[in-house]
Amino acid sequence: MISNNVEASEKPLNAANSADFRRIYNETMILLFKVSWRIVNDEDAAEDIVHDSYIKASEKKMSFPTMNDAKFWLIRVVKNASLNYALRKKRERTAYKKALYEDRRQQTSGETDLLRQETQKIALAALKKLPKTLKEVIILREYGDLNYKEIGKVLGITEGNVKIRMFRAREQLEKLIGGDDVYLS
């Protein structure tokens, strides 16, 4: 009897079937909402993202062998959608700030020039601390003005590897320099 109950409770779930959909929804909604809300920090957006994930599962007529499979698939979809939403909102805020609050005057003062010089010294010192492989791509890109494909040819690596190294180099520079003590013009 026990094995029959386990088999009955573990029958495949089809998101297009209304009974299965309701079961999936009831068992995962709170968890998915919490995951999304923690990422986007906005209740309405989190709710929309979660509902969109259910719609996606239903429209694709997803079939899941177990409830856990459905839960894990939905968590992955909600997490990715939430991260994309958060990144998009961050880019929008940055663009708005830049457009609205950017000082359009081009006059520099002695203080600004001094800050710029100090920042250049800090950046060069941080650049010297990078490993050779990362330093090469930054120098070729920023100072040599080469694109990723050209850098790959120069260094004998793939364009994808150049992108990875650029990402890592910028990440390490940001850690070395920090953002608080640097003048950015």
N, C-alpha and C positions, 0 to 999 in steps of 0.2 A: 504494500500500500504506500509506503513512504516513497519508493522509487517512482510510482505513478504520479504522485503529487509534485515531485521535483520535475519530472518530465513535462507535466502540464503547465507548471509555472514557468518553465524555461522554453516554451515554444517560441519560434521566431516572431518578432514584432514587426509589423509593417506600418510605417508612418502614414501611409495613405489610407489605412483602415481606421475608421473613426474610433472604434473601441480601443485599438492599440495606441492610437495617437493620444487619446484621453489618458490612458494608463501612463504612457511616457511623460506626458505633460504633468500629471499629478505627482509623479515620483521625482521629477527633475527640476521643476520650475524654481523652487526656492533656492536650490543649490546654484543653478545657472544665474539667477538674478544676483546672488551674492558675489559670484565670480566677476560678473560684468560690472557691478556697482563698485567693487574694490578697484577696478582698473580705471573706469571712466569717472567715478565720483559724481555721478549725476543719475538720479533715480529714473527720470523719464527716458534718458538715453539708454540706460541699462535695460529697462523694460522693453524698449523698442528693439534693441539688439537681440535680446532673448527671443522675443516673438518672431523676429526675422529668421532666427536659426530654426525655429519650429516650422515656419513656412517653407524654408529651404528643404528640410527633411521631408516634409509632406509633398512638395512639388517634385522632388527627385524620386519620390516613392521609395525611400530608403527602407531597407529591410535589415533588421538587426537580430542576430542569433539569440542574444540575451538582453536583459534590461541594462546590464553593465556596459555592454557594447554601445547601446543607444546613449547612455549617460556619458561615456567617455568621448564618443563622437561629437555629441552636442557641446560638451565642455570645450573641446578643441575648437569647434566652430565659433562659440561665444567668445572664447579667449582671443582668438585671432581677430574677430570683428571688433572687439573692445579695444584691443591694442591699436588697430588701424584707426578707429574713431579717435582715440586719445592722441595719436600722432597727428591726425588731420586737424584736430582742435588746437594743438600746440603750434602747428605751422600757421594756422589762421590767426592766432593771437600774435604771433611774431610778425606776420605780414601787416596786421592792423596797427601794431605798435610802430612798426617801421614807417608806415604810410602816414599815420596821424601825428606821431611825436618826433619824427626825424627833423633835426634842425637843418634847414636848407641853406643856411649861410655858409660861405666857404672861407671865411676869415679865420686865420690861426693866430694864436697869441704865443708869446714866449713860453708860457706855461704849457700850452698844448704841444709845442715843439719839443720841450724837455720831456714831457710824458711820452711822446712818440719815440724819442731816442731811447729812453729807459726801457720801453716795451720791446723795442728791437733788440736791445742787449739781452733781455730776459728770454726772448724767443730764440735767439741764436745760441744762448747757453743751453736751453732746453733741447734744441736741435742737436747739439753736440753730444748730448747724453743718450740719444736714440741709438739702437743697434744699427749697424751699417746697412742692412737690408731695408730697414724702414726709412733711414735717412736718405738713401738714394732716391726712392720714389718721391719723397717730399721735395727734395731739391730739384729733381727733373720736372716735377709738375709745377711747383710754385715759382721757382727761379728760372728754369729752362723753358717754361710755358709749353711743355709737350703734353699731348693728350695720352690717355691710358694705352692706346694701341702702340703709339710711338715709344712710350716708356717700356712696354713689353718687348719690343724689338731691340731696344738699346740694351736692356738687361738680360735678354734671352729667356723671358718668362711669359706666361700667358697673360692676356688682358684681365682675366678673372683674378689671377694671382696679384696683379698690380692693384686692382680694386681692394682686395683683402688687405694688402700691405698699406695702402693709403688709409683705409679705415683704422687699422691698428696704430699707424703712425699718428694720426690725428687724435686718436683716443689717448695715446700715451703723452702726447704734447699737452693735451688738455689737463691731464693729471699732473704733469710736471709744472706747467705754468699756473694752473688754477685760473679762475676767472675774476677774482676779486681785486687783485693787485695789478691788473694789467689795463692799460689805456687802449681802447679800441676806437679808432676814428673811422 
